[in-house]
Amino acid sequence: MTSVAVSGPASFEVVAAAPPGGGTRARLGRLTLPHGVVETPQFMPVGTNATVKALDPDDLRTVGASIVLSNTYHLYLRPGHERIRRLGGLHRFMAWDRPILTDSGGFQVVSLADTRTIDDDGATFRSHLDGSTHHFTPEKAIAIQEALGADIAVAFDHPVYPSSERAIVEDATERTHRWAERSLASHQRGGRRGEQALFGVIQGGLDLELRERSTRFIASMPFDGLNIGGLAGDETPAQRRAALDVVVPLLADDPRPRYLMGLGSPADLLDAVDQGIDLFDSVLPSRVARTGQVWVPGGRLNLRNAIHLDDPEPIEDGCPCIACRQFSRAYMAHLFRAKELLGYRLATCHNLTFTLDFMARIRTALAAGNLPESLADLRVRAGRNTLGEVPGEPE
């Protein structure tokens, strides 16, 4: 067992390291934060507006969530970070007593590219709510996250789509590095330095030289964790794997957790865990649930299809989620055809239960030391990723 404490409000312990002989880079870990322990590899449900859509905190605990993600930019716009601070911070505001990670607003730099301008100082957005303009800098992103009071804040960065031209990727990567320095300096000056961890973001697109440069630069700084950004976009799984094949070996002796931003399909999660990633987030399980698509072993079902209207079986035999314990596929098909809100809640509970149980199965295999032997069965359960990731604004 390898155990290394990261200084500050986050400590990360590698409980079972990747075997030295190769075969997998996957590792079993434990991230300890002010509001609890996160066993890794782990998936974070996304609650952009201080809520995972259609679910309450009891639902989140029941599906197995140990940490959730909320969005700095959207909470800044509505209801406002200062209001949340006055009301006791984000944990109290959303009645969630387990860890929270807030992203920096950096994702909006790419997802809202049509409504923002960017320069070295920061990014200026035009609000999708009322058209007002708002200037985000690294210092402002850190100040907002300090007001929100999440366990983990993220440095402000400049992501671009992976397929962007090299000159665009290089410019964004270098800006990310400058913003990382400013984010870290602002965090070190702030009043929550000893209470809130700060993760830095590695960029570089699909250019392997830029990925190496960014990994070395961000890893040289005293962040509490290392995010891998600029993937889970329009790249192929092979291109993503090539990028991770550069990043992860460079971090082999680094004690900090590794977080790949935006990845959410079971098949992709398994591949990234195999390459040595510890943390993930994505809107995918909850977003596709609201379209009637649910994960099952080997793939997915579309509950809107007429074939399910007379099907008395649950979505998945043996699944402990509320949808599978109490309701049939026929009932779920009815809810979606009738556009009843209960359908959204039940399908979301199922997809998150499936995803978080899948991560638990991976951790069980890692604890037993037999992940390489278990990969074939896990890949069968994950199914082929026919959906891909969901680009655009988070939910």
Residue pairs with C-beta under 8 A, 6 or more apart in sequence:
1 14
1 15
1 16
2 13
2 14
2 17
3 13
3 14
3 15
4 12
4 13
4 14
4 255
5 11
5 12
5 13
6 12
6 197
6 224
6 225
6 255
6 256
7 222
7 224
8 193
8 194
8 197
8 198
8 224
9 33
9 34
9 151
9 194
9 195
9 196
9 197
9 224
10 31
10 32
10 33
10 151
10 152
10 197
10 224
10 225
10 257
11 31
11 32
12 29
12 30
12 31
12 32
12 225
12 255
12 256
12 257
13 29
13 30
13 31
13 32
14 27
14 28
14 29
14 255
15 27
15 28
15 29
15 30
15 367
16 27
16 28
16 366
16 367
16 369
17 27
18 24
18 25
18 26
18 27
18 276
19 369
19 372
23 372
24 274
24 371
24 372
24 375
25 248
25 274
25 275
25 276
26 41
26 273
26 274
26 275
26 276
26 362
26 366
26 371
27 40
27 276
27 278
27 366
28 39
28 40
28 41
28 363
28 366
28 367
29 39
29 40
29 41
29 257
29 278
30 37
30 38
30 39
30 40
31 37
31 38
31 39
31 40
31 42
31 225
31 257
31 278
31 279
32 38
33 67
33 99
33 151
33 152
33 197
34 99
34 151
34 195
34 196
35 91
35 97
35 98
35 99
35 100
35 151
36 66
36 67
36 97
36 98
36 99
37 66
38 66
38 67
38 99
38 279
39 66
39 363
40 257
40 278
40 279
40 363
41 269
41 273
41 277
41 278
41 279
41 280
41 359
41 362
41 363
41 366
42 66
42 67
42 278
42 279
42 280
42 359
43 264
43 269
43 279
43 280
43 281
43 282
43 355
43 356
43 359
44 65
44 67
44 68
44 69
44 101
44 279
44 280
44 281
45 52
45 60
45 63
45 65
45 68
45 69
45 281
45 285
45 286
45 352
46 52
46 68
46 69
46 71
46 281
46 282
46 283
46 286
46 394
46 395
47 53
47 68
47 69
47 70
47 94
48 70
48 71
48 74
48 283
48 394
48 395
49 70
49 71
49 74
49 75
49 78
50 70
50 75
50 84
50 90
50 93
50 94
51 94
52 59
52 60
52 65
52 68
52 286
52 348
52 352
53 286
53 290
53 344
53 348
53 395
54 286
54 290
54 341
54 344
54 345
54 348
55 63
55 286
55 345
55 348
55 349
55 352
56 95
57 94
57 95
57 96
57 97
59 345
59 349
60 68
60 96
60 352
61 98
62 321
62 322
62 349
62 353
63 321
63 349
63 352
63 353
63 356
64 352
64 353
64 356
64 357
64 360
65 98
65 352
65 356
66 98
66 99
67 98
67 99
67 100
67 101
67 151
68 96
68 98
68 99
68 100
68 101
69 100
69 101
69 102
69 103
69 281
70 90
70 94
70 100
70 101
70 102
70 103
70 148
70 150
71 102
71 103
71 105
71 107
71 394
72 81
72 102
72 103
72 104
72 105
72 141
72 144
72 145
72 148
72 154
73 105
73 107
73 108
73 125
73 136
74 394
75 81
75 84
75 90
75 102
75 144
75 148
76 105
76 134
76 144
77 127
77 129
77 134
78 129
81 144
81 147
81 148
82 147
84 90
84 93
84 147
84 148
84 149
85 147
85 148
85 149
87 93
89 148
89 149
90 96
90 100
90 102
90 148
90 149
90 150
91 97
91 100
91 149
91 150
99 150
99 151
99 152
100 150
100 151
100 152
101 150
101 151
101 152
101 153
101 154
101 199
101 281
102 145
102 148
102 150
102 152
102 153
102 154
103 154
103 261
104 141
104 145
104 153
104 154
104 155
104 156
104 157
104 183
104 201
105 123
105 136
105 141
105 144
105 156
106 141
106 154
106 155
106 156
106 157
106 158
106 159
106 201
106 229
107 159
107 261
107 262
107 394
108 116
108 123
108 125
108 136
108 393
109 116
109 118
109 123
109 157
109 158
109 159
110 159
110 160
110 161
111 391
111 392
111 393
111 394
112 125
112 128
112 393
115 125
115 126
115 128
116 123
116 124
116 125
116 126
117 123
117 124
118 124
118 158
118 175
120 175
120 178
121 135
121 137
122 135
122 136
122 137
122 138
122 140
122 156
123 135
123 136
123 158
124 133
124 134
124 135
124 136
125 133
125 134
125 135
125 136
126 132
126 133
127 133
127 134
128 393
136 156
137 156
137 182
138 155
138 156
138 179
138 180
138 182
138 183
138 186
139 182
139 183
139 186
141 155
141 156
141 183
142 153
142 155
142 156
142 183
142 186
142 187
142 190
142 198
143 186
143 190
145 153
145 154
145 196
146 153
146 187
146 190
146 191
146 192
146 196
149 192
149 195
149 196
150 196
151 196
151 197
152 196
152 197
152 198
152 199
152 224
152 225
153 187
153 196
153 197
153 198
153 199
154 198
154 199
154 201
154 227
155 179
155 180
155 183
155 184
155 187
155 198
155 199
155 200
155 201
155 223
156 179
156 182
156 183
157 176
157 179
157 180
157 201
157 203
157 229
158 172
158 173
158 175
158 176
158 179
158 203
159 172
159 176
159 201
159 203
159 229
159 230
160 168
160 169
160 172
160 203
160 205
160 230
161 233
161 234
162 205
162 206
162 230
162 231
162 233
162 234
162 235
162 239
162 240
163 205
163 206
163 233
163 234
163 235
164 172
164 205
166 205
166 207
166 210
169 203
169 204
169 205
169 206
169 207
169 210
169 230
170 207
170 210
172 203
172 205
173 203
173 204
173 205
173 210
173 213
173 214
176 201
176 203
176 214
176 229
177 214
177 217
177 218
180 200
180 201
180 217
180 218
180 221
180 223
181 221
183 198
183 200
184 198
184 200
184 221
184 222
184 223
187 193
187 196
187 198
197 224
197 225
198 223
198 224
199 223
199 224
199 225
199 226
199 227
199 259
200 218
200 221
200 223
200 225
200 226
200 227
201 218
201 227
201 228
201 229
201 261
202 211
202 214
202 215
202 218
202 219
202 226
202 227
202 228
202 229
202 247
203 210
203 214
203 229
203 230
204 210
204 211
204 212
204 213
204 214
204 215
204 230
204 243
205 211
205 230
205 243
206 235
206 239
206 242
206 243
208 242
208 243
208 246
211 243
211 246
211 247
212 246
212 247
212 250
215 246
215 247
215 250
215 251
216 250
218 226
219 226
219 250
219 251
219 254
223 256
224 256
225 256
225 257
225 258
225 259
225 279
226 251
226 254
226 256
226 257
226 258
226 259
227 259
227 260
227 261
228 243
228 244
228 247
228 258
228 259
228 260
228 261
228 277
229 261
231 240
231 243
231 244
231 260
231 261
231 262
231 263
232 240
232 260
232 261
232 262
232 263
232 264
232 268
232 282
232 389
233 262
233 389
233 391
234 391
235 243
237 268
237 271
237 385
240 268
240 271
240 272
241 271
241 275
244 260
244 272
244 275
244 276
244 277
245 275
248 258
248 275
248 276
248 277
251 258
251 276
257 278
257 279
258 276
258 277
258 278
258 279
259 277
259 278
259 279
259 280
259 281
260 272
260 277
260 279
260 280
261 280
261 281
262 281
262 282
262 389
263 269
263 272
263 280
263 281
263 282
263 389
264 280
264 281
264 282
264 283
264 284
264 285
264 355
264 389
264 390
265 282
265 284
265 382
265 385
265 387
265 388
265 389
266 295
266 354
266 355
266 358
266 381
266 382
266 383
266 385
267 379
267 382
267 383
267 384
267 385
268 385
268 389
269 280
269 355
269 358
269 359
269 382
270 358
270 362
270 375
270 378
270 379
270 382
272 280
273 362
274 371
274 375
282 389
282 390
283 390
283 394
283 395
284 387
284 389
284 390
285 295
285 348
285 351
285 352
285 354
285 355
286 348
286 351
286 352
286 395
287 390
287 395
288 300
288 351
288 387
288 390
289 344
289 347
289 348
289 350
289 351
290 344
290 347
290 348
291 304
292 302
292 303
292 304
292 332
292 333
292 336
292 343
292 347
293 300
293 301
293 302
293 303
293 347
293 387
294 300
294 301
294 303
294 315
294 332
294 347
294 350
294 351
294 354
295 350
295 351
295 354
295 355
295 383
296 315
296 316
296 354
296 383
297 316
297 380
297 381
297 383
298 380
298 381
298 383
299 383
299 384
299 386
300 383
300 386
300 387
301 308
301 315
301 329
303 315
303 329
303 332
303 333
303 336
303 343
303 347
304 333
304 336
304 337
305 333
306 333
308 329
308 330
308 332
308 333
309 330
309 333
309 334
310 330
311 328
311 329
311 330
311 333
312 328
312 329
312 330
313 328
313 329
314 323
314 324
314 325
314 327
314 328
314 329
315 321
315 323
315 324
315 329
315 332
315 350
316 324
316 350
316 354
317 324
318 324
319 325
319 350
319 353
319 354
319 357
320 353
321 346
321 349
321 350
321 353
321 354
322 346
322 349
323 332
323 346
323 347
323 349
323 350
324 350
327 346
332 343
332 346
332 347
334 340
335 342
335 343
335 346
336 343
336 347
358 378
358 381
358 382
361 378
361 381
362 371
362 378
365 371
365 374
365 378
